[in-house]
Amino acid sequence: MDSNYIFSIRNGDMHLSTTSPPLHLGTSCGLNFVLGSNQMSLRLRRTSQISVTKGITYGTGRKPSLDIIASAWLDSDLNLAGRGTINLSKNFIAKCYNKVKQKADVHIIARAKTYVSMKVSVTDVSIQSRPVESD
């Protein structure tokens, strides 16, 4: 099963919805968690604050670079629904024995305010002068 993504913008909010294949976390012999086929929706609210700045850095002994710096406070809502299975097993004399296996419906609803910061440096930028016609 492949993932399916739907992206839309409504009233200034960005919405991302997805249906994903099963997610496996852990080991086959030990603690194992499987989140079956799940549906997730993420909404970035229009109250999110994003700022971006750019500039050229030129220093002694180094090549010039174009730096882009972005930071954001993302105000988001998350809704995740699926069916989860927790399996706890123990390895004993070269064989894996199942101790606990529990299935449960998983439904997570969350609201978060997250800070994200990013810096991108573009190097190997050549700066050349060119003649400019005067007025």
N, CA, C and O atoms as a GROMACS GRO file, in nm:
protein
  540
    1MET      N    1   0.085  -0.118   0.000
    1MET     CA    2   0.000   0.000   0.000
    1MET      C    3   0.089   0.124   0.000
    1MET      O    4   0.181   0.135   0.081
    2ASP      N    5   0.062   0.216  -0.089
    2ASP     CA    6   0.137   0.340  -0.098
    2ASP      C    7   0.069   0.448  -0.014
    2ASP      O    8  -0.049   0.438   0.020
    3SER      N    9   0.148   0.550   0.018
    3SER     CA   10   0.092   0.664   0.090
    3SER      C   11   0.016   0.753  -0.007
    3SER      O   12   0.049   0.760  -0.126
    4ASN      N   13  -0.086   0.819   0.044
    4ASN     CA   14  -0.167   0.910  -0.035
    4ASN      C   15  -0.170   1.043   0.037
    4ASN      O   16  -0.205   1.048   0.155
    5TYR      N   17  -0.133   1.153  -0.030
    5TYR     CA   18  -0.128   1.284   0.033
    5TYR      C   19  -0.225   1.379  -0.035
    5TYR      O   20  -0.239   1.379  -0.157
    6ILE      N   21  -0.292   1.461   0.046
    6ILE     CA   22  -0.380   1.565  -0.005
    6ILE      C   23  -0.341   1.695   0.064
    6ILE      O   24  -0.341   1.703   0.187
    7PHE      N   25  -0.309   1.797  -0.015
    7PHE     CA   26  -0.267   1.927   0.038
    7PHE      C   27  -0.366   2.032  -0.008
    7PHE      O   28  -0.402   2.037  -0.125
    8SER      N   29  -0.410   2.118   0.086
    8SER     CA   30  -0.503   2.224   0.049
    8SER      C   31  -0.482   2.344   0.141
    8SER      O   32  -0.423   2.334   0.249
    9ILE      N   33  -0.531   2.457   0.096
    9ILE     CA   34  -0.527   2.581   0.176
    9ILE      C   35  -0.670   2.633   0.184
    9ILE      O   36  -0.734   2.658   0.082
   10ARG      N   37  -0.718   2.650   0.308
   10ARG     CA   38  -0.854   2.700   0.331
   10ARG      C   39  -0.848   2.808   0.438
   10ARG      O   40  -0.795   2.787   0.547
   11ASN      N   41  -0.903   2.923   0.407
   11ASN     CA   42  -0.911   3.036   0.502
   11ASN      C   43  -0.776   3.069   0.564
   11ASN      O   44  -0.768   3.105   0.681
   12GLY      N   45  -0.668   3.057   0.485
   12GLY     CA   46  -0.535   3.090   0.535
   12GLY      C   47  -0.466   2.978   0.610
   12GLY      O   48  -0.350   2.992   0.646
   13ASP      N   49  -0.535   2.867   0.636
   13ASP     CA   50  -0.475   2.752   0.704
   13ASP      C   51  -0.430   2.650   0.600
   13ASP      O   52  -0.501   2.627   0.501
   14MET      N   53  -0.314   2.589   0.621
   14MET     CA   54  -0.265   2.484   0.532
   14MET      C   55  -0.303   2.349   0.590
   14MET      O   56  -0.279   2.323   0.708
   15HIS      N   57  -0.363   2.263   0.508
   15HIS     CA   58  -0.406   2.131   0.552
   15HIS      C   59  -0.329   2.025   0.474
   15HIS      O   60  -0.315   2.034   0.352
   16LEU      N   61  -0.279   1.924   0.546
   16LEU     CA   62  -0.215   1.808   0.485
   16LEU      C   63  -0.280   1.684   0.542
   16LEU      O   64  -0.278   1.662   0.663
   17SER      N   65  -0.338   1.602   0.455
   17SER     CA   66  -0.401   1.477   0.496
   17SER      C   67  -0.328   1.362   0.428
   17SER      O   68  -0.287   1.375   0.313
   18THR      N   69  -0.312   1.251   0.499
   18THR     CA   70  -0.243   1.137   0.442
   18THR      C   71  -0.300   1.006   0.495
   18THR      O   72  -0.345   0.998   0.609
   19THR      N   73  -0.297   0.907   0.411
   19THR     CA   74  -0.326   0.769   0.450
   19THR      C   75  -0.198   0.692   0.425
   19THR      O   76  -0.148   0.690   0.312
   20SER      N   77  -0.145   0.629   0.528
   20SER     CA   78  -0.013   0.567   0.518
   20SER      C   79  -0.019   0.418   0.541
   20SER      O   80  -0.111   0.368   0.606
   21PRO      N   81   0.080   0.345   0.488
   21PRO     CA   82   0.089   0.200   0.514
   21PRO      C   83   0.131   0.176   0.659
   21PRO      O   84   0.166   0.270   0.729
   22PRO      N   85   0.128   0.051   0.704
   22PRO     CA   86   0.167   0.021   0.842
   22PRO      C   87   0.308   0.069   0.876
   22PRO      O   88   0.399   0.067   0.792
   23LEU      N   89   0.324   0.111   1.000
   23LEU     CA   90   0.452   0.159   1.051
   23LEU      C   91   0.501   0.062   1.157
   23LEU      O   92   0.429   0.032   1.252
   24HIS      N   93   0.623   0.011   1.141
   24HIS     CA   94   0.681  -0.085   1.234
   24HIS      C   95   0.794  -0.018   1.312
   24HIS      O   96   0.886   0.038   1.252
   25LEU      N   97   0.786  -0.023   1.444
   25LEU     CA   98   0.891   0.029   1.530
   25LEU      C   99   0.935  -0.080   1.626
   25LEU      O  100   0.851  -0.151   1.682
   26GLY      N  101   1.065  -0.096   1.645
   26GLY     CA  102   1.115  -0.197   1.737
   26GLY      C  103   1.174  -0.315   1.663
   26GLY      O  104   1.201  -0.308   1.543
   27THR      N  105   1.194  -0.425   1.736
   27THR     CA  106   1.253  -0.545   1.681
   27THR      C  107   1.152  -0.659   1.684
   27THR      O  108   1.053  -0.654   1.757
   28SER      N  109   1.179  -0.762   1.603
   28SER     CA  110   1.085  -0.875   1.598
   28SER      C  111   1.089  -0.956   1.728
   28SER      O  112   0.988  -1.017   1.764
   29CYS      N  113   1.201  -0.957   1.796
   29CYS     CA  114   1.210  -1.026   1.925
   29CYS      C  115   1.251  -0.922   2.029
   29CYS      O  116   1.368  -0.886   2.038
   30GLY      N  117   1.158  -0.876   2.106
   30GLY     CA  118   1.179  -0.768   2.202
   30GLY      C  119   1.052  -0.686   2.207
   30GLY      O  120   0.942  -0.742   2.203
   31LEU      N  121   1.066  -0.555   2.215
   31LEU     CA  122   0.950  -0.466   2.215
   31LEU      C  123   0.922  -0.424   2.071
   31LEU      O  124   1.010  -0.369   2.005
   32ASN      N  125   0.803  -0.447   2.023
   32ASN     CA  126   0.766  -0.417   1.886
   32ASN      C  127   0.631  -0.346   1.886
   32ASN      O  128   0.537  -0.389   1.954
   33PHE      N  129   0.622  -0.237   1.810
   33PHE     CA  130   0.496  -0.164   1.797
   33PHE      C  131   0.465  -0.151   1.649
   33PHE      O  132   0.550  -0.109   1.571
   34VAL      N  133   0.344  -0.186   1.611
   34VAL     CA  134   0.299  -0.174   1.472
   34VAL      C  135   0.175  -0.085   1.472
   34VAL      O  136   0.074  -0.117   1.535
   35LEU      N  137   0.183   0.025   1.400
   35LEU     CA  138   0.066   0.110   1.379
   35LEU      C  139   0.013   0.073   1.241
   35LEU      O  140   0.075   0.105   1.140
   36GLY      N  141  -0.102   0.006   1.238
   36GLY     CA  142  -0.160  -0.040   1.112
   36GLY      C  143  -0.189   0.077   1.020
   36GLY      O  144  -0.158   0.191   1.052
   37SER      N  145  -0.249   0.049   0.907
   37SER     CA  146  -0.283   0.154   0.812
   37SER      C  147  -0.352   0.267   0.888
   37SER      O  148  -0.452   0.246   0.956
   38ASN      N  149  -0.298   0.388   0.875
   38ASN     CA  150  -0.347   0.498   0.956
   38ASN      C  151  -0.381   0.620   0.871
   38ASN      O  152  -0.337   0.633   0.757
   39GLN      N  153  -0.460   0.707   0.931
   39GLN     CA  154  -0.496   0.833   0.868
   39GLN      C  155  -0.449   0.947   0.957
   39GLN      O  156  -0.471   0.946   1.078
   40MET      N  157  -0.384   1.044   0.895
   40MET     CA  158  -0.334   1.158   0.971
   40MET      C  159  -0.373   1.286   0.900
   40MET      O  160  -0.371   1.294   0.777
   41SER      N  161  -0.410   1.386   0.977
   41SER     CA  162  -0.432   1.518   0.919
   41SER      C  163  -0.357   1.620   1.004
   41SER      O  164  -0.358   1.613   1.127
   42LEU      N  165  -0.292   1.712   0.936
   42LEU     CA  166  -0.213   1.817   1.000
   42LEU      C  167  -0.261   1.950   0.946
   42LEU      O  168  -0.276   1.968   0.826
   43ARG      N  169  -0.284   2.044   1.036
   43ARG     CA  170  -0.327   2.178   0.997
   43ARG      C  171  -0.230   2.278   1.055
   43ARG      O  172  -0.210   2.283   1.176
   44LEU      N  173  -0.169   2.360   0.969
   44LEU     CA  174  -0.088   2.473   1.014
   44LEU      C  175  -0.178   2.595   1.012
   44LEU      O  176  -0.225   2.637   0.906
   45ARG      N  177  -0.200   2.651   1.129
   45ARG     CA  178  -0.292   2.765   1.141
   45ARG      C  179  -0.230   2.893   1.084
   45ARG      O  180  -0.108   2.908   1.079
   46ARG      N  181  -0.316   2.982   1.043
   46ARG     CA  182  -0.268   3.109   0.989
   46ARG      C  183  -0.205   3.197   1.095
   46ARG      O  184  -0.144   3.299   1.062
   47THR      N  185  -0.219   3.160   1.221
   47THR     CA  186  -0.154   3.235   1.328
   47THR      C  187  -0.005   3.200   1.340
   47THR      O  188   0.065   3.258   1.423
   48SER      N  189   0.044   3.105   1.257
   48SER     CA  190   0.187   3.073   1.255
   48SER      C  191   0.265   3.195   1.209
   48SER      O  192   0.219   3.269   1.122
   49GLN      N  193   0.383   3.215   1.267
   49GLN     CA  194   0.466   3.331   1.234
   49GLN      C  195   0.595   3.281   1.170
   49GLN      O  196   0.669   3.203   1.230
   50ILE      N  197   0.622   3.327   1.047
   50ILE     CA  198   0.740   3.284   0.973
   50ILE      C  199   0.820   3.407   0.932
   50ILE      O  200   0.763   3.506   0.886
   51SER      N  201   0.953   3.400   0.949
   51SER     CA  202   1.038   3.509   0.903
   51SER      C  203   1.157   3.450   0.828
   51SER      O  204   1.212   3.347   0.865
   52VAL      N  205   1.195   3.519   0.720
   52VAL     CA  206   1.306   3.475   0.635
   52VAL      C  207   1.394   3.596   0.607
   52VAL      O  208   1.344   3.705   0.578
   53THR      N  209   1.525   3.576   0.615
   53THR     CA  210   1.619   3.682   0.580
   53THR      C  211   1.731   3.621   0.496
   53THR      O  212   1.756   3.501   0.504
   54LYS      N  213   1.797   3.703   0.416
   54LYS     CA  214   1.905   3.655   0.333
   54LYS      C  215   2.014   3.759   0.328
   54LYS      O  216   1.993   3.877   0.358
   55GLY      N  217   2.133   3.714   0.289
   55GLY     CA  218   2.244   3.806   0.277
   55GLY      C  219   2.367   3.736   0.224
   55GLY      O  220   2.375   3.613   0.226
   56ILE      N  221   2.462   3.814   0.178
   56ILE     CA  222   2.587   3.759   0.126
   56ILE      C  223   2.692   3.772   0.235
   56ILE      O  224   2.708   3.879   0.294
   57THR      N  225   2.764   3.664   0.261
   57THR     CA  226   2.872   3.664   0.358
   57THR      C  227   3.004   3.659   0.281
   57THR      O  228   3.026   3.570   0.200
   58TYR      N  229   3.089   3.756   0.309
   58TYR     CA  230   3.219   3.761   0.242
   58TYR      C  231   3.324   3.788   0.349
   58TYR      O  232   3.324   3.895   0.410
   59GLY      N  233   3.412   3.693   0.371
   59GLY     CA  234   3.514   3.710   0.474
   59GLY      C  235   3.652   3.680   0.420
   59GLY      O  236   3.668   3.624   0.311
   60THR      N  237   3.752   3.720   0.496
   60THR     CA  238   3.890   3.696   0.457
   60THR      C  239   3.921   3.547   0.465
   60THR      O  240   3.891   3.482   0.565
   61GLY      N  241   3.981   3.495   0.360
   61GLY     CA  242   4.025   3.356   0.361
   61GLY      C  243   3.916   3.254   0.333
   61GLY      O  244   3.938   3.134   0.350
   62ARG      N  245   3.800   3.298   0.292
   62ARG     CA  246   3.693   3.203   0.259
   62ARG      C  247   3.616   3.252   0.138
   62ARG      O  248   3.616   3.371   0.106
   63LYS      N  249   3.552   3.158   0.073
   63LYS     CA  250   3.472   3.194  -0.045
   63LYS      C  251   3.344   3.262  -0.001
   63LYS      O  252   3.293   3.233   0.108
   64PRO      N  253   3.291   3.351  -0.080
   64PRO     CA  254   3.163   3.414  -0.046
   64PRO      C  255   3.048   3.312  -0.049
   64PRO      O  256   3.053   3.214  -0.123
   65SER      N  257   2.947   3.337   0.031
   65SER     CA  258   2.831   3.248   0.033
   65SER      C  259   2.704   3.331   0.046
   65SER      O  260   2.704   3.442   0.098
   66LEU      N  261   2.596   3.273  -0.003
   66LEU     CA  262   2.464   3.333   0.012
   66LEU      C  263   2.396   3.260   0.126
   66LEU      O  264   2.376   3.138   0.119
   67ASP      N  265   2.361   3.331   0.233
   67ASP     CA  266   2.300   3.270   0.351
   67ASP      C  267   2.152   3.306   0.356
   67ASP      O  268   2.114   3.422   0.343
   68ILE      N  269   2.071   3.203   0.376
   68ILE     CA  270   1.927   3.221   0.392
   68ILE      C  271   1.890   3.166   0.529
   68ILE      O  272   1.914   3.048   0.558
   69ILE      N  273   1.834   3.250   0.612
   69ILE     CA  274   1.799   3.210   0.748
   69ILE      C  275   1.648   3.223   0.765
   69ILE      O  276   1.590   3.329   0.740
   70ALA      N  277   1.586   3.114   0.808
   70ALA     CA  278   1.441   3.114   0.829
   70ALA      C  279   1.411   3.065   0.969
   70ALA      O  280   1.477   2.975   1.020
   71SER      N  281   1.312   3.124   1.030
   71SER     CA  282   1.265   3.076   1.161
   71SER      C  283   1.113   3.091   1.163
   71SER      O  284   1.056   3.177   1.097
   72ALA      N  285   1.051   3.004   1.242
   72ALA     CA  286   0.905   3.007   1.245
   72ALA      C  287   0.852   2.952   1.376
   72ALA      O  288   0.908   2.859   1.434
   73TRP      N  289   0.744   3.010   1.422
   73TRP     CA  290   0.662   2.953   1.528
   73TRP      C  291   0.542   2.894   1.456
   73TRP      O  292   0.458   2.967   1.405
   74LEU      N  293   0.533   2.762   1.452
   74LEU     CA  294   0.425   2.694   1.381
   74LEU      C  295   0.315   2.656   1.480
   74LEU      O  296   0.339   2.583   1.576
   75ASP      N  297   0.197   2.706   1.455
   75ASP     CA  298   0.079   2.675   1.536
   75ASP      C  299   0.003   2.567   1.461
   75ASP      O  300  -0.050   2.593   1.353
   76SER      N  301  -0.002   2.446   1.515
   76SER     CA  302  -0.055   2.333   1.438
   76SER      C  303  -0.151   2.247   1.519
   76SER      O  304  -0.149   2.244   1.642
   77ASP      N  305  -0.236   2.176   1.444
   77ASP     CA  306  -0.326   2.076   1.499
   77ASP      C  307  -0.294   1.943   1.431
   77ASP      O  308  -0.269   1.939   1.310
   78LEU      N  309  -0.296   1.834   1.507
   78LEU     CA  310  -0.266   1.702   1.456
   78LEU      C  311  -0.377   1.606   1.496
   78LEU      O  312  -0.424   1.608   1.609
   79ASN      N  313  -0.418   1.524   1.401
   79ASN     CA  314  -0.520   1.423   1.427
   79ASN      C  315  -0.471   1.293   1.363
   79ASN      O  316  -0.455   1.287   1.241
   80LEU      N  317  -0.447   1.190   1.444
   80LEU     CA  318  -0.394   1.062   1.396
   80LEU      C  319  -0.484   0.950   1.445
   80LEU      O  320  -0.515   0.941   1.564
   81ALA      N  321  -0.527   0.865   1.352
   81ALA     CA  322  -0.615   0.754   1.388
   81ALA      C  323  -0.567   0.627   1.317
   81ALA      O  324  -0.530   0.631   1.199
   82GLY      N  325  -0.568   0.516   1.389
   82GLY     CA  326  -0.528   0.388   1.332
   82GLY      C  327  -0.547   0.278   1.435
   82GLY      O  328  -0.606   0.300   1.541
   83ARG      N  329  -0.496   0.160   1.404
   83ARG     CA  330  -0.504   0.047   1.496
   83ARG      C  331  -0.363   0.004   1.527
   83ARG      O  332  -0.284  -0.023   1.436
   84GLY      N  333  -0.329  -0.002   1.656
   84GLY     CA  334  -0.194  -0.035   1.698
   84GLY      C  335  -0.184  -0.172   1.762
   84GLY      O  336  -0.280  -0.219   1.824
   85THR      N  337  -0.069  -0.235   1.748
   85THR     CA  338  -0.041  -0.363   1.811
   85THR      C  339   0.093  -0.354   1.882
   85THR      O  340   0.194  -0.317   1.822
   86ILE      N  341   0.094  -0.388   2.011
   86ILE     CA  342   0.218  -0.393   2.088
   86ILE      C  343   0.249  -0.539   2.114
   86ILE      O  344   0.163  -0.614   2.162
   87ASN      N  345   0.371  -0.579   2.082
   87ASN     CA  346   0.413  -0.717   2.100
   87ASN      C  347   0.542  -0.718   2.182
   87ASN      O  348   0.642  -0.656   2.143
   88LEU      N  349   0.541  -0.787   2.294
   88LEU     CA  350   0.658  -0.799   2.380
   88LEU      C  351   0.699  -0.946   2.382
   88LEU      O  352   0.621  -1.032   2.423
   89SER      N  353   0.820  -0.972   2.337
   89SER     CA  354   0.869  -1.110   2.335
   89SER      C  355   1.010  -1.115   2.391
   89SER      O  356   1.077  -1.013   2.404
   90LYS      N  357   1.054  -1.236   2.424
   90LYS     CA  358   1.184  -1.256   2.490
   90LYS      C  359   1.258  -1.369   2.421
   90LYS      O  360   1.201  -1.474   2.391
   91ASN      N  361   1.386  -1.347   2.396
   91ASN     CA  362   1.470  -1.449   2.336
   91ASN      C  363   1.522  -1.542   2.446
   91ASN      O  364   1.584  -1.498   2.543
   92PHE      N  365   1.496  -1.672   2.430
   92PHE     CA  366   1.540  -1.771   2.529
   92PHE      C  367   1.584  -1.897   2.454
   92PHE      O  368   1.506  -1.957   2.380
   93ILE      N  369   1.707  -1.935   2.474
   93ILE     CA  370   1.769  -2.052   2.411
   93ILE      C  371   1.743  -2.050   2.259
   93ILE      O  372   1.684  -2.142   2.203
   94ALA      N  373   1.788  -1.944   2.196
   94ALA     CA  374   1.783  -1.926   2.051
   94ALA      C  375   1.642  -1.931   1.992
   94ALA      O  376   1.625  -1.958   1.873
   95LYS      N  377   1.542  -1.907   2.074
   95LYS     CA  378   1.405  -1.902   2.024
   95LYS      C  379   1.335  -1.780   2.084
   95LYS      O  380   1.363  -1.741   2.198
   96CYS      N  381   1.246  -1.721   2.008
   96CYS     CA  382   1.175  -1.602   2.054
   96CYS      C  383   1.037  -1.642   2.106
   96CYS      O  384   0.957  -1.700   2.033
   97TYR      N  385   1.011  -1.611   2.234
   97TYR     CA  386   0.883  -1.646   2.296
   97TYR      C  387   0.800  -1.520   2.316
   97TYR      O  388   0.848  -1.420   2.369
   98ASN      N  389   0.676  -1.526   2.272
   98ASN     CA  390   0.583  -1.414   2.284
   98ASN      C  391   0.530  -1.408   2.427
   98ASN      O  392   0.474  -1.505   2.477
   99LYS      N  393   0.547  -1.291   2.491
   99LYS     CA  394   0.498  -1.275   2.629
   99LYS      C  395   0.365  -1.201   2.632
   99LYS      O  396   0.270  -1.243   2.698
  100VAL      N  397   0.358  -1.091   2.560
  100VAL     CA  398   0.237  -1.008   2.561
  100VAL      C  399   0.209  -0.960   2.419
  100VAL      O  400   0.300  -0.917   2.348
  101LYS      N  401   0.083  -0.966   2.379
  101LYS     CA  402   0.041  -0.908   2.251
  101LYS      C  403  -0.091  -0.838   2.275
  101LYS      O  404  -0.189  -0.901   2.315
  102GLN      N  405  -0.093  -0.708   2.252
  102GLN     CA  406  -0.212  -0.629   2.281
  102GLN      C  407  -0.246  -0.543   2.160
  102GLN      O  408  -0.159  -0.475   2.104
  103LYS      N  409  -0.371  -0.546   2.120
  103LYS     CA  410  -0.419  -0.462   2.010
  103LYS      C  411  -0.511  -0.355   2.067
  103LYS      O  412  -0.585  -0.378   2.162
  104ALA      N  413  -0.503  -0.237   2.007
  104ALA     CA  414  -0.587  -0.127   2.054
  104ALA      C  415  -0.604  -0.025   1.943
  104ALA      O  416  -0.516  -0.006   1.859
  105ASP      N  417  -0.720   0.041   1.944
  105ASP     CA  418  -0.740   0.152   1.853
  105ASP      C  419  -0.660   0.271   1.905
  105ASP      O  420  -0.658   0.298   2.025
  106VAL      N  421  -0.596   0.340   1.813
  106VAL     CA  422  -0.514   0.457   1.848
  106VAL      C  423  -0.580   0.580   1.787
  106VAL      O  424  -0.608   0.583   1.667
  107HIS      N  425  -0.604   0.681   1.870
  107HIS     CA  426  -0.658   0.808   1.822
  107HIS      C  427  -0.590   0.919   1.901
  107HIS      O  428  -0.611   0.932   2.022
  108ILE      N  429  -0.510   0.997   1.832
  108ILE     CA  430  -0.435   1.105   1.897
  108ILE      C  431  -0.480   1.238   1.838
  108ILE      O  432  -0.480   1.256   1.716
  109ILE      N  433  -0.519   1.328   1.925
  109ILE     CA  434  -0.553   1.464   1.885
  109ILE      C  435  -0.463   1.557   1.964
  109ILE      O  436  -0.458   1.550   2.087
  110ALA      N  437  -0.390   1.644   1.895
  110ALA     CA  438  -0.296   1.731   1.964
  110ALA      C  439  -0.292   1.868   1.899
  110ALA      O  440  -0.320   1.883   1.780
  111ARG      N  441  -0.259   1.966   1.979
  111ARG     CA  442  -0.234   2.101   1.931
  111ARG      C  443  -0.097   2.141   1.982
  111ARG      O  444  -0.066   2.121   2.100
  112ALA      N  445  -0.016   2.197   1.894
  112ALA     CA  446   0.122   2.228   1.933
  112ALA      C  447   0.164   2.363   1.877
  112ALA      O  448   0.115   2.408   1.773
  113LYS      N  449   0.255   2.424   1.947
  113LYS     CA  450   0.322   2.544   1.899
  113LYS      C  451   0.471   2.509   1.898
  113LYS      O  452   0.531   2.489   2.003
  114THR      N  453   0.529   2.501   1.780
  114THR     CA  454   0.664   2.451   1.762
  114THR      C  455   0.753   2.558   1.701
  114THR      O  456   0.712   2.630   1.611
  115TYR      N  457   0.876   2.568   1.752
  115TYR     CA  458   0.973   2.661   1.696
  115TYR      C  459   1.066   2.585   1.602
  115TYR      O  460   1.123   2.483   1.640
  116VAL      N  461   1.081   2.636   1.480
  116VAL     CA  462   1.167   2.574   1.380
  116VAL      C  463   1.264   2.680   1.330
  116VAL      O  464   1.224   2.793   1.300
  117SER      N  465   1.393   2.643   1.321
  117SER     CA  466   1.494   2.734   1.271
  117SER      C  467   1.578   2.662   1.165
  117SER      O  468   1.609   2.544   1.180
  118MET      N  469   1.614   2.734   1.058
  118MET     CA  470   1.688   2.673   0.950
  118MET      C  471   1.785   2.774   0.891
  118MET      O  472   1.752   2.892   0.876
  119LYS      N  473   1.906   2.727   0.856
  119LYS     CA  474   2.003   2.811   0.788
  119LYS      C  475   2.055   2.735   0.667
  119LYS      O  476   2.099   2.621   0.678
  120VAL      N  477   2.049   2.799   0.551
  120VAL     CA  478   2.099   2.740   0.428
  120VAL      C  479   2.210   2.830   0.378
  120VAL      O  480   2.190   2.951   0.362
  121SER      N  481   2.327   2.773   0.352
  121SER     CA  482   2.439   2.847   0.296
  121SER      C  483   2.468   2.795   0.156
  121SER      O  484   2.495   2.676   0.138
  122VAL      N  485   2.462   2.883   0.059
  122VAL     CA  486   2.493   2.847  -0.079
  122VAL      C  487   2.637   2.893  -0.102
  122VAL      O  488   2.666   3.012  -0.100
  123THR      N  489   2.726   2.796  -0.124
  123THR     CA  490   2.867   2.829  -0.143
  123THR      C  491   2.903   2.820  -0.291
  123THR      O  492   2.819   2.789  -0.376
  124ASP      N  493   3.026   2.848  -0.318
  124ASP     CA  494   3.076   2.852  -0.456
  124ASP      C  495   2.998   2.952  -0.539
  124ASP      O  496   2.964   2.926  -0.654
  125VAL      N  497   2.970   3.067  -0.478
  125VAL     CA  498   2.902   3.175  -0.548
  125VAL      C  499   3.010   3.266  -0.604
  125VAL      O  500   3.100   3.310  -0.532
  126SER      N  501   3.003   3.294  -0.731
  126SER     CA  502   3.102   3.385  -0.789
  126SER      C  503   3.040   3.525  -0.801
  126SER      O  504   2.927   3.541  -0.846
  127ILE      N  505   3.116   3.623  -0.758
  127ILE     CA  506   3.072   3.762  -0.766
  127ILE      C  507   3.156   3.830  -0.873
  127ILE      O  508   3.278   3.834  -0.863
  128GLN      N  509   3.089   3.882  -0.974
  128GLN     CA  510   3.159   3.946  -1.084
  128GLN      C  511   3.106   4.088  -1.101
  128GLN      O  512   2.987   4.115  -1.084
  129SER      N  513   3.195   4.178  -1.134
  129SER     CA  514   3.150   4.314  -1.159
  129SER      C  515   3.121   4.327  -1.309
  129SER      O  516   3.188   4.265  -1.392
  130ARG      N  517   3.024   4.407  -1.341
  130ARG     CA  518   2.992   4.430  -1.482
  130ARG      C  519   2.972   4.580  -1.501
  130ARG      O  520   2.929   4.650  -1.410
  131PRO      N  521   3.004   4.625  -1.618
  131PRO     CA  522   2.990   4.770  -1.642
  131PRO      C  523   2.844   4.813  -1.641
  131PRO      O  524   2.755   4.742  -1.689
  132VAL      N  525   2.821   4.930  -1.585
  132VAL     CA  526   2.687   4.986  -1.577
  132VAL      C  527   2.686   5.116  -1.656
  132VAL      O  528   2.774   5.201  -1.639
  133GLU      N  529   2.589   5.130  -1.742
  133GLU     CA  530   2.578   5.252  -1.820
  133GLU      C  531   2.526   5.364  -1.730
  133GLU      O  532   2.430   5.344  -1.656
  134SER      N  533   2.588   5.479  -1.737
  134SER     CA  534   2.542   5.591  -1.656
  134SER      C  535   2.424   5.659  -1.724
  134SER      O  536   2.408   5.652  -1.846
  135ASP      N  537   2.343   5.726  -1.643
  135ASP     CA  538   2.224   5.795  -1.696
  135ASP      C  539   2.260   5.919  -1.770
  135ASP      O  540   2.171   5.988  -1.820
   0.00000   0.00000   0.00000
